[in-house]
């Protein structure tokens, strides 16, 4: 079994209140409850730049913008 997770689901807000995806490790946990984790997987976002995720109302909503 497999499934896809959009990179935008890994976003957070930076100090400029821009929604970004930063490089690094993300731990995914799947289970029936927080005390019953059945699958634990770490994925890594490998980029040397930060991706700024456009807002829903933005004209460039389908485009990632990279900043250093």
C-alpha positions as a Markdown table, in Angstrom:
| # | Residue | x | y | z |
|---|---|---|---|---|
| 1 | Unk | 0.0 | 0.0 | 0.0 |
| 2 | Unk | 1.2 | 3.5 | -0.7 |
| 3 | Unk | -0.2 | 7.0 | -0.6 |
| 4 | Unk | 1.0 | 10.5 | -1.6 |
| 5 | Unk | 1.5 | 13.5 | 0.7 |
| 6 | Unk | 1.7 | 16.9 | -1.0 |
| 7 | Unk | 4.8 | 18.7 | 0.0 |
| 8 | Unk | 2.6 | 21.7 | 1.0 |
| 9 | Unk | 1.3 | 19.6 | 3.9 |
| 10 | Unk | 4.7 | 19.9 | 5.5 |
| 11 | Unk | 4.5 | 23.7 | 5.6 |
| 12 | Unk | 4.9 | 26.0 | 8.5 |
| 13 | Unk | 4.9 | 29.8 | 9.0 |
| 14 | Unk | 8.3 | 31.5 | 9.1 |
| 15 | Unk | 9.1 | 34.8 | 10.9 |
| 16 | Unk | 7.7 | 36.8 | 8.0 |
| 17 | Unk | 4.4 | 34.9 | 8.3 |
| 18 | Unk | 5.1 | 33.2 | 4.9 |
| 19 | Unk | 4.0 | 29.6 | 4.6 |
| 20 | Unk | 7.1 | 27.6 | 3.8 |
| 21 | Unk | 8.5 | 24.1 | 3.6 |
| 22 | Unk | 11.9 | 23.9 | 5.1 |
| 23 | Unk | 14.4 | 21.1 | 4.4 |
| 24 | Unk | 14.8 | 18.5 | 7.1 |
| 25 | Unk | 13.4 | 15.3 | 8.6 |
| 26 | Unk | 9.7 | 14.8 | 9.2 |
| 27 | Unk | 8.4 | 11.9 | 11.3 |
| 28 | Unk | 5.1 | 10.3 | 10.0 |
| 29 | Unk | 3.1 | 8.2 | 12.4 |
| 30 | Unk | 0.0 | 6.1 | 11.5 |
| 31 | Unk | -2.2 | 4.4 | 14.0 |
| 32 | Unk | -5.6 | 4.1 | 15.5 |
| 33 | Unk | -4.8 | 6.5 | 18.4 |
| 34 | Unk | -1.8 | 8.5 | 19.7 |
| 35 | Unk | -1.0 | 5.6 | 22.0 |
| 36 | Unk | -1.4 | 2.9 | 19.3 |
| 37 | Unk | 1.1 | 3.9 | 16.6 |
| 38 | Unk | 1.4 | 1.1 | 14.1 |
| 39 | Unk | 3.6 | 2.6 | 11.4 |
| 40 | Unk | 6.4 | 5.1 | 12.1 |
| 41 | Unk | 8.4 | 6.5 | 9.1 |
| 42 | Unk | 10.8 | 9.4 | 8.8 |
| 43 | Unk | 11.0 | 11.2 | 5.5 |
| 44 | Unk | 13.5 | 13.9 | 4.5 |
| 45 | Unk | 12.9 | 17.0 | 2.4 |
| 46 | Unk | 16.2 | 17.6 | 0.7 |
| 47 | Unk | 16.5 | 21.1 | -0.7 |
| 48 | Unk | 19.1 | 23.8 | -0.3 |
| 49 | Unk | 16.4 | 26.5 | -0.5 |
| 50 | Unk | 13.1 | 27.2 | 1.3 |
| 51 | Unk | 9.9 | 26.8 | -0.7 |
| 52 | Unk | 7.3 | 29.6 | 0.0 |
| 53 | Unk | 3.8 | 28.1 | -0.5 |
| 54 | Unk | 1.4 | 30.6 | -2.2 |
| 55 | Unk | -1.9 | 31.4 | -0.4 |
| 56 | Unk | -5.2 | 30.1 | -1.8 |
| 57 | Unk | -6.2 | 33.5 | -3.1 |
| 58 | Unk | -2.8 | 34.1 | -4.7 |
| 59 | Unk | -2.6 | 34.2 | -8.5 |
| 60 | Unk | 0.5 | 31.9 | -8.3 |
| 61 | Unk | -1.3 | 29.2 | -6.2 |
| 62 | Unk | 0.1 | 26.4 | -8.4 |
| 63 | Unk | 3.7 | 27.6 | -8.2 |
| 64 | Unk | 6.3 | 27.2 | -5.5 |
| 65 | Unk | 8.5 | 30.1 | -4.9 |
| 66 | Unk | 12.1 | 29.4 | -3.7 |
| 67 | Unk | 14.0 | 31.9 | -1.6 |
| 68 | Unk | 17.5 | 31.6 | 0.0 |
